[in-house]
Amino acid sequence: MTLNKRQTIESNWRCGHHGLQRIHCHSETSKGVYCLQYDDEKIISGLRDNTIKIWDKNTLECKNVLTGHTGSVLCLQYDDKVIITGSSDSTVRCVLVFICRSWLNVALGVAAVYKPRWV
């Protein structure tokens, strides 16, 4: 990001010159979003209800819900091949992403579940 673009974003934020769009990502059991990552087409959020949700950035529609953690999703990171999530259930999940036309319509397969042991 160029310095000029960064300054413009900061100025817009501080002066209130920005458009606010809300994503209603709550569920009956969710009490908040703990983490997210986004790019030009999607937003991926980790929620307190133990799920990971994939949102269309343009329509703000939830396109996929990943389950499997038994604790809140506290952190996540993704690239074009894998989503890695960490949870309060003391596991790290690596989910392979198989792109079917677009990232928002993906087939997913759990590659591994790790439970680190602290010595």
C-alpha positions, -999 to +999 in steps of 0.1 A: +000+000+000+014+034-010+019+060+016-006+083-001-033+056-001-026+048+036-029+085+045-062+088+026-076+058+044-065+071+078-079+105+071-113+091+059-115+070+090-107+098+115-130+123+098-159+099+093-157+099+055-164+062+051-194+040+043-204+016+070-218-018+060-228-043+086-226-081+083-251-098+105-229-128+113-246-137+146-264-170+152-285-181+181-254-191+200-229-166+187-218-138+209-192-122+187-165-123+160-130-130+173-111-128+141-113-122+104-093-119+072-105-105+039-095-098+003-112-084-028-139-110-030-144-126+004-144-121+042-136-151+064-146-147+101-140-169+132-168-168+156-174-175+193-201-201+183-172-224+171-178-217+134-159-201+105-180-182+080-171-173+044-189-141+032-192-126-002-176-092+002-198-075-024-232-088-013-223-095+024-241-128+021-228-158+040-217-184+014-202-212+036-201-222+072-173-244+085-178-265+116-157-288+136-142-268+164-157-274+198-145-240+212-145-204+199-124-198+168-097-174+180-075-170+150-074-178+113-052-174+083-059-185+047-044-185+012-056-200-020-051-236-009-058-238+029-076-222+058-058-227+091-078-220+123-070-220+160-096-225+187-101-224+224-106-262+222-068-264+220-068-275+184-054-262+151-074-272+120-060-272+085-088-272+059-079-278+023-098-256-002-108-270-035-120-242-057-151-249-077-155-218-100-151-193-072-138-191-037-173-185-024-185-219-036-158-242-024-155-279-015-137-283+017-118-312+033-101-313+066-064-320+060-054-323+096-063-316+132-035-308+155-036-307+193-004-292+205+011-306+237+030-282+259+060-295+277 
